[in-house]
Structure formats: C-alpha cells, structure tokens
Amino acid sequence: MTPFSGLTEADAAARQRAEGHNELPQADRRTPFRIAIEVLREPMLALLLVGGIVYLALGDLKEAIILVAFATMSIVITVVQETRTERVLEALRDLTSPRALVIRDGERKRIAGRDVVRGDLIVLSEGDRVPADAVLLRCDDLQADESMLTGESVPVRKVAWDDRATSGPLHPGGDDLPQVFSGSLVVRGSGLAEVTAIGVQSEIGKIGQSLASLETEPPRLQAQTRRVVRLFAVLGGGVSLLAVLLYGFMRGGWLDGVLAGIALGMSMLPEEFPVVLTVFMAMGAWRISLARVLTRRAAAIETLGSATVLCTDKTGTLTENRMTVVELRLKDGTVFHPSDRPEMPARFRDLSEFGLLASAPEPFDPMERAFHALARERLSEQSYRHPNWKLVHAYGLRPDLLAVTQLWQAGADQPEYVVATKGAPEAIAGLCRLKAAERAALTQSIDAMASAGLRVLGVARATYAGPHWPASPREIEFEFLGLIGLADPLHASVVDAVRECRSAGIKVVMITGDYPASANAIAQQAGLESGELVTGEQLEKLSEAELAGRVETAGVFARISPNQKLRIVNAYKGNGEVVAMTGDGVNDAPSLKAAHIGIAMGGRGTDVAREASAIVLLDDDFGSIVKAIRLGRRIYDNLRKAMSFIFAVHVPIAGLALLPLVFGLPILFGPIHIAFLEMVIDPVCSLVFEAETEEDDVMRRPPRAPDEPLFSRALVLWSLLQGLLAFAAVAAIFIMALRWGMPVPEVRALAFFSLVVVIVSLILVNRSFSASLLTALRRPNRTLAVVLIVVAVILALTLLWPFANHLFAFGPLHADDLALTLGAGGIALLVLEMIKPLMHPRLHAAARQTRPLAMDQTPKPTEL
C-alpha cells in the first residue's frame, strides 16, 4: 500500500475475512416467542398452568380450561407489552449503515461503513460520521464532535500525525490530537486518515463489550412476591391436606374431599397476584409512555419510587446540546445579553456581524450555528445575508494560531477585501497587537465570562487590498471588536424538575466529561445541591473507601471518563443508595447498566446506551424523568393498595371454603367459584386501584426504603381486619340462610352475591390509606364506575343466564335476598371506615421513613 493508493480490493477482502465486519455485535432481538418463554419461567404462572393440568387429570375439564385460560391471558398481556416496547426500540435504531469514502486501488470509492477494514484510507469532510478509529495523515482545519464518547459539548481540534505534540495511543477528548474515533462527527474541515481499529476493537466497541460483564439488578418486588407465594403455597398445601383428611374421615367421601381440598388450596394460593402484578406493570409502562418515557423492562417501574440518587450527564441531558450566544462584550467592557432585550443595540452589531463573517456559510460546527442563529434573529437581512459578497479565501485553525480568518469580496468592483477573524481570545489579542493594559482588561473580561461557564471567543475585523493573500493572518492589521460568550442552554424543564427531585428526597448529581467551570455553572443554573466538585484527576487518586466518603459530599463530577462513571455509580450503590443514571452517549452505557435504573435518551442516545438502559426518554427531556418517578411512586402505592385488597379478599374466600369442612355444612364453593372470584372479580376490581390518581403528598415524601416489604406488618394487619370482618358478615348470612331452611343452591347464590358486594365495599375502603370515603369518592376514577357496572352485569348473568346459572349451581334470589347482600356490604363499609383512622399512622409509617443514611450521617436540610 502506497501512502495515497490505499489498500487493494483483494487486501481489503482478505482482512475482512480475517477480522470481520466493522460493526458491533447486536444483542439478540427479544421475539414474542422468547418473551413468552421468559414469562413462563415465572413460578407463579407455572403454578397456574400446573393447576390447570391437575384439574384436567382429575377430569374437571371446565375448571382446567378456566385456569389455563386465565394463565394464558396473563402471559398474553406481558408478551404484547414487551413486544410493543421492542418495536419502539427498533424504530429508534438507525438501520441504515453509514457510508464511508475510502481510497482503494488509488481510487475513491463510497462503501458501507461496515465494510471498512483496518488499514483503509478514509476521506473525511464536514458532516461525515467517522466510520472507524483512525489516525490522521493529512488534516485541514478538521474539528470533530466527540460528545458521544466523552460528553464534551464542544468539538475538538485535530492535527495530522506528523504535527502531533505527543506520541503513543490516545483516548477521545482534548485538542490537537491526531486520532479520530468511530462514531464522532466531523463538524469542520477535512482530512485523510488511516484506519487503526474497527468493530469491537474501536473505542466505541470496547465500551460496548464492557457491558457484557455487568449484571443488572434483579427486580426486588418480584422477589418479594415470590416469597409471599411460596409461603402461601406451603401454608395452603398443609391446610388442603388437612381438609382432605378431615373430609375423608368425617364424611367418607374421599373424592369429594380431594376436590374440596383443591378448592381450599386455591382459595389460599394467591393465583391472581401474578395477573395483578403483570397488569400493573403493563399499565404502568403504558401510562409512563404517555409522558414520552419508554419502559424497556417493566420491573424498573417498581424501583423508580425508591430512587435516592439521580446521576445525570450534562450534555444533551440537562442541556440541549446546542450552543447559544448568551453574552456579547465590547472591548470597553460594555455587555449585552441577547436574552434580556429583543433588539440588539447598534454598538454590538459589528461584533455579531463579523463573528458571522468568520464562520462557515453553511456551518456544521455548533458554535458557528449559534453565530448564524444570532445574526438571523438580530441583524438586518442585508447584514445577515450579504447577498453580493463572495468568500475568496480562508485561514483555518492551526496549533500555533487558534483562530479562523476569512476574506470576503463585497463586490466585483471593490478593490479591498473585508477580513473577519474569530478564535481564542489570546490569539485574537495577538493578531490585534493589543497593548499590555488592554490585554490586562481583556483577561479580566475573559475570566469573568469563563467563571460563568461560557465558551469565550474573540472577534476582530480588518481590510486588505494586496494583490496576493498573505502567508498568515498575522500580516494583516486587525481591529479588536470584542468577546462573544457561548453556552449550551438548559432544557426549559430542568429547574422545576430538579426542584421537585429535591422535594422528593432525591439527590441530583452531575457526572460529565466537560470542564469544571462549565459543569459548575450549569449545576448552579439547574439548582443542584451545593456540594463539592470532584474532577476525574482527583477521583483517579481515591481508593474505593475514600470514594465512598467523597460521593456523600460531592454535587458535581467533571472531566470524568467512562470507567470513572462506573466507579461513582458503584460507590453510591455501596453506600446503600438506589441509583438512577441518565445518559445518551456510548460513554454512559456501562454506568447505565450498572445503575438500579438506567435512563437513556431516545432521540440523541446511542444504540449501546439504549440497550444498556431500563428506561428510554423518547423526547430527551430531563423533566420527563420526574414525571416517571412520580408515576412510579403512584404505581407502587396503588399496587400496595391492590395487594392489600387481594390479601383481604382471600381471608373470606378461604374461610368460606374451610367453614363447611370443619362444621359439617354443605359445601359452599367449588373450584369454579373460587377461580372465578380470584381470576376475574379480583383482578377486574384491582384495575380500580391501578387507575387511582396519586396521593397529594406523593412527591413530598422521602424515597421509600429499598428493603421495605410489599406486605408490611401494618398492611397485613389491616388486610386481616378487613378479611375477618368480611368473612364474619358473609358467614353469618350463610349460616342464617341454612337455618331458615333455604335450599342449598339458593344459599350458595346468596353467599356468593354477599361476598361480591362485600368485596366491592373493600374496594371503596382501600382506595386511600388516609382519606375518608367521601374524600376518595370525590377523586375522579372512571374505572371505578366501569368496574361497578361490570360487576353488576356479571352478577346478573350468573343469576339470570341459564348456562351460567347451571355452571355455578345457583338457585333464584328474591328482592329481600338482594337487600340483605347490600346490607352486609354497607355494614362492612361503615365499620372499616371507622377503623381506618386508627390504622392510618401505621399504614403510612413506612412512607414517612427516611432513607438510610450512609456512615451515620444526619440528614442535610436540602435532603429533607
């Protein structure tokens, strides 16, 4: 290969066979079949399917079909939700391979980026995406945006290999380096580079590969629910065996005893838990998607409410990832902020106009785009467009002169050229030959602007009338016009979002690859807690123990590398914090995966970041994170209400299944009744809780403790009280009806209807742990009205439809019977409403519990 002919096609093909394509290995797509297999591994669903098979073996076809149908419904809900999520992710990916211009066999050829091989010569121009890691052989004023790898919002300058100031392999970030990296964007200039690494060997590939060694946190709620189910399974199995023995020895009907034991076991085993949990997670993902937040893993919803630390990137997360001119400062120190006044004073127009003239006419560089935006909004059409002007010559950035200079011809008959230059203030001061006093005043202005986190550029103008272009802009006499300060503005929603996080007890920490001054300025603008600023250089010297103490007092981490982000996340986790991590670049992917909740940006975010995350923000809006946290807390609160309700309902169902066995009464409920109650009535009624609006103080509570059990002692006690009262009411009706001499089918129908009405009363009681019934009824919940109608229709069908009437073995009921059922529900409702105020402090004790503080520290005022 000669320096200019590149590889031959034969050499390129041989290297591709040996080293593979220039692409990252993609994770296997989660197909509906694969998702279904994952769901079937859940022990709770497996119990449902096994129960159906057992009933089938016993010859109870109807019960078997019903159980299997309910289990299938639960699986379908999960598969549909997860499949939709994967489809949205597919839509987010850029499926087209980026193109690359290479030199092979001495000719330029446009090929797919995946076909680039090591050793290829690639031609780079403005707007090109670098297809692979490469070293620059030639460089003409080339600048690259490497924010995807480094988090820095400002493009970096590049130099050719022969012009380098250092040697050896280097990493992304920093000016005047000869390397370009896969995935970065050329925003200015051009160059010729030789590919040094492709695919997984590139910098972007190494980060992607590191994700394979990281394991995501297991869903805590799922683990708690499994423990509850195991406990109920053991308890239910023992009671069922005892019931079979009692029935067999006392009545002699062993087959009936087996069926009664199975029915009792079903009444004690919470089959509806997996259905309700699945519905809540699926509906929660749907509700969160309305806030433009995509839930890749529904289990992340449960963790949102317990997040205590939110680690956020700066560029593209807190800020909009676009440069904006925020300050113009003349050489006499006069300042103009474009955001303060709609019109630009005449004194500042030359500064803006010549900053524009020193920029590319069709800019890629974000700072030059900012100059164009300012001129377009604040200058006249003539000053902005310059329709008759022609760019005749340009001097690009050089390591020895950090300025861009452009010569314009105002018209064909104009002998003089208009010269505009912009660049590092020190370089512009040198071109203008400022005196010592002027330089001292300029330094003060620069320091003041830099301390505010601004990127500062100097602007100057000149005229030139010579027949030939000078060899350097230094030969031209320039007049200093002033300084222009640029910044990457905050998202409009950030300040309110950060304030709400603080009120919710969530500490927001910035972790960025940007410079300390810029990071600190953005942190102050965003309203982050005042804390220590730690740089990557300082962090590198800290041991793990020292870092664990440092993260407690730090508020901003600047100039941080990807592996350091991972260390920070792990340090917070080691301190007992529940960590949410936001980001959009490849450099964020390892920490996104390691965090309890990884939140990636969907619009600007990379595939690697999205694959590593649990949640994707489709609109890249930091404020959406707070919406997701609020919804996560609401979902968890409502899930506790639903689980408490289901727990309470199991008490009368199990009691009414056991009562006839103990006292020798007619069997009241069979498997079909219990399956119907647990797999239809309970889940349908639980939808009411899913639709409940959040409590008023949901974002004023501290995060719940990560190890807080779903079933706390207070919640179990409250559920038992409700269940025992419901059981007492229905059991009294059951026994009285038998004494009155009612036929068994009518007694069964009366007890069943009474139980359903009492269940409805439990829904009304559990809508809120603290608010009264009247207050809860005033809260809008359309689902409640729908569910009440559905329950009434179901009851009417079971009573009036001959097929259902026969299936449930119900007898006819009269008006006085129905009045009795309503009376039972009303009494239960009133008694429980009187007891609720006594239980309220205990039920909310966990909610008021502050998160455990590391190292026995007292709470800071800003964290309360």
LINDAJO-V202979 format. One record per pair of residues at least 12 apart in sequence whose ideal C-beta (glycine too) atoms are under 6 Angstrom apart, sorted by the first residue. I is the first residue (numbers start at 0). J is the second residue. Records with the same first field share a line. If there is no record, write none. Layout:
BEGIN
I = J + J
END
This chain:
BEGIN
4 = 105
5 = 102 + 103 + 120
6 = 103 + 118 + 119
7 = 104
8 = 103
11 = 116
14 = 116
15 = 116
20 = 113
21 = 113 + 115 + 131 + 197 + 198
22 = 113 + 198
23 = 204 + 207
26 = 610
29 = 85
31 = 78 + 82
34 = 78 + 81
35 = 78
38 = 74 + 77
43 = 228 + 273
44 = 70 + 273
47 = 70 + 270
48 = 70
50 = 66
51 = 63 + 66 + 67
62 = 670 + 671
65 = 674
66 = 674
69 = 678
73 = 273 + 274 + 277
76 = 277 + 281
77 = 277
80 = 281 + 284
84 = 295
87 = 293
91 = 601
92 = 606
96 = 111 + 112 + 113
97 = 112 + 128
99 = 112 + 115 + 121 + 130
100 = 122
101 = 119 + 121
102 = 120
112 = 130
115 = 130 + 131
117 = 194 + 197
119 = 194
120 = 193
121 = 133 + 192
122 = 191
123 = 185 + 190
124 = 189
125 = 185 + 187 + 363
126 = 363
127 = 185
128 = 184
129 = 179 + 181 + 183
131 = 181 + 194 + 197 + 201
132 = 180 + 181 + 195 + 196 + 201
133 = 179 + 192 + 193 + 194 + 195
134 = 160 + 177 + 178 + 193 + 195
135 = 157 + 159 + 177 + 190 + 192
136 = 191 + 193
137 = 159 + 190 + 191
138 = 157 + 158 + 159 + 190
139 = 188 + 189
140 = 188 + 395 + 396
141 = 157 + 188 + 190
142 = 154 + 156 + 186 + 187
143 = 179 + 183 + 185
144 = 184 + 186
145 = 171 + 183
146 = 314
147 = 182 + 584 + 585
148 = 171 + 180 + 585 + 586
149 = 171 + 172 + 512
150 = 312 + 314 + 511 + 512 + 586
151 = 512 + 513
152 = 314 + 487
153 = 454
154 = 186
155 = 174
156 = 174 + 175 + 396
158 = 175 + 177 + 398
160 = 177
163 = 177
171 = 202
175 = 398
179 = 192
180 = 202
181 = 201 + 203
182 = 203
186 = 363 + 364
187 = 364
203 = 585
206 = 561 + 585 + 588
207 = 607
209 = 589
210 = 588 + 592 + 611
213 = 592 + 593
216 = 595
218 = 298
220 = 301
223 = 709
224 = 272
231 = 267 + 268 + 269
232 = 268
235 = 264 + 267 + 268
239 = 260 + 263 + 264
242 = 259 + 260 + 263 + 660
243 = 256 + 257 + 260
245 = 660
246 = 259 + 660
262 = 656 + 669 + 670 + 673
263 = 656 + 657
265 = 673
266 = 652 + 653 + 656 + 673
267 = 653
270 = 677
271 = 645 + 677 + 678 + 681 + 682
274 = 682
275 = 641 + 682 + 685
279 = 638 + 689
280 = 297 + 300
282 = 689
283 = 300 + 634
284 = 297
286 = 630
287 = 627 + 630
290 = 623 + 626
291 = 617 + 618 + 623
292 = 616 + 623 + 627
293 = 615 + 617
294 = 614
295 = 613
296 = 613
299 = 596 + 613 + 614
300 = 631 + 634
302 = 595 + 596
303 = 627 + 628 + 631
304 = 631 + 632 + 635 + 703
305 = 577 + 702 + 703 + 705
306 = 505 + 577 + 579
307 = 576 + 577 + 702 + 850
308 = 506 + 571 + 576 + 578
309 = 505 + 507 + 579
310 = 508 + 510 + 580
311 = 509 + 581
312 = 511 + 582
313 = 509 + 511 + 513 + 521
315 = 583 + 603
316 = 581 + 621
317 = 493 + 525 + 621
318 = 487 + 489
319 = 488 + 490
321 = 365
322 = 365 + 366 + 369 + 485 + 487
323 = 369 + 488
324 = 369 + 373 + 483 + 485
325 = 484 + 486
326 = 484
327 = 347 + 350 + 483
328 = 444 + 481 + 482
329 = 481
330 = 479 + 481
335 = 347
343 = 377
349 = 480
350 = 458 + 480 + 481
351 = 373 + 374
352 = 382
353 = 419 + 458 + 460 + 480
354 = 370 + 421 + 458 + 483
355 = 370 + 374
356 = 419
357 = 403 + 405 + 419 + 420 + 421
358 = 370
366 = 485
369 = 485
387 = 410
388 = 407 + 409
389 = 408
390 = 405 + 407
391 = 406 + 408
392 = 406 + 468
393 = 405
394 = 472
400 = 426
401 = 422 + 423 + 426
402 = 420 + 422 + 426
403 = 421 + 422
404 = 420 + 472
405 = 419
406 = 418
414 = 464
415 = 462 + 464
416 = 463
418 = 461 + 463 + 475
419 = 460
420 = 459
421 = 456 + 458
424 = 445 + 455 + 457
427 = 457 + 459
428 = 441
430 = 477
431 = 459 + 477 + 479
444 = 482
448 = 484
449 = 516
451 = 520
452 = 516 + 517 + 520
453 = 484 + 486
454 = 485
455 = 482 + 484
456 = 483
457 = 482
458 = 480
459 = 477 + 479 + 480
460 = 478
461 = 475 + 476 + 477
463 = 475
489 = 524 + 525
490 = 621
492 = 620 + 622
493 = 525 + 621
494 = 526
496 = 621 + 622 + 625
497 = 525 + 526
498 = 526
499 = 625 + 698
502 = 699
503 = 698
504 = 701 + 702
507 = 527
509 = 522 + 555
510 = 556 + 559 + 564 + 567
511 = 557
512 = 559
515 = 532 + 534 + 557
518 = 555 + 557
519 = 532 + 555
522 = 555
527 = 554
528 = 554 + 861
530 = 552 + 553 + 554
531 = 552 + 553
532 = 555
533 = 553 + 556
534 = 557 + 558
535 = 558 + 559 + 560 + 563
538 = 563
546 = 570
547 = 570 + 573 + 574
550 = 570 + 571
561 = 586
564 = 590
565 = 589 + 590 + 593
568 = 580 + 590 + 593 + 594
574 = 853
575 = 851 + 853
577 = 595 + 705
578 = 594 + 595
579 = 596
580 = 594 + 597
581 = 598
582 = 608
583 = 600 + 603 + 604 + 608
585 = 605 + 607
587 = 608
588 = 607 + 608 + 611
591 = 608 + 611 + 612
592 = 611
596 = 613
597 = 611 + 612 + 613
598 = 614
599 = 612 + 615
600 = 616 + 619
601 = 615 + 616 + 617
602 = 619
603 = 619
629 = 698
632 = 697
633 = 693 + 697
637 = 688 + 689 + 691
640 = 688 + 765
641 = 685 + 688
643 = 714 + 718 + 765
644 = 761 + 765
645 = 681
646 = 718
647 = 718 + 721 + 722 + 761
648 = 681 + 758
650 = 722 + 726
651 = 722 + 725 + 726 + 729
652 = 676
654 = 726
655 = 667
656 = 668
665 = 743
667 = 747 + 750
683 = 786
684 = 762 + 786
686 = 782
687 = 762 + 782 + 783 + 786
690 = 780 + 782
692 = 778
700 = 846
701 = 849 + 850
702 = 850
704 = 848
707 = 845
711 = 845
713 = 841 + 842
717 = 838
721 = 761 + 831
724 = 827
725 = 757 + 827
728 = 757 + 823 + 827
729 = 750 + 753 + 754
732 = 753
733 = 750
736 = 749
742 = 810
744 = 808 + 809 + 810
745 = 810
748 = 809 + 810 + 812
749 = 816
752 = 820
753 = 820 + 823
756 = 820 + 824
757 = 823 + 824 + 827
760 = 824 + 827 + 828
764 = 831
768 = 842
769 = 839
772 = 832
END
